[in-house]
Amino acid sequence: DVCSSDLFPSHDTAISAFFGGLAAFLPAALFAMRAQLITKKAGGSGAAIFALVTGELLKIIATVAIFISAVLLYADLKWLPMLLTYVLALKCYLLVWVVRK
């Protein structure tokens, strides 16, 4: 006998997974927008490298801020769904790279 709770995730699981996906997607989207703006403005390779390094730093800070916000804002956070969704969302880049080749 299978309970419906075994088949469908709880509300807490879904919210936790949402935070994990958000922690992967939002910083990457902001980095991509910033990189696009910088490449239009950058005059030399030094400026482009500096922009890339600072963009990565901002991406890390944004990711950590989203994880901290999830912990502080949602008391019923479930770590496994959040981290699993985060890792799976990051692996989508690898999948796209493999499919495009």
Secondary structure, DSSP 8 states (H G I E B T S, - for coil): ---HHHHS--HHHHHHHHHHHHHHHHHHHHHHHHHHHHHHH--SHHHHHHHHHHHHHHHHHHHHHHHHHHHHH-TT--HHHHHHHHHHHHHHHHHHHHHH-
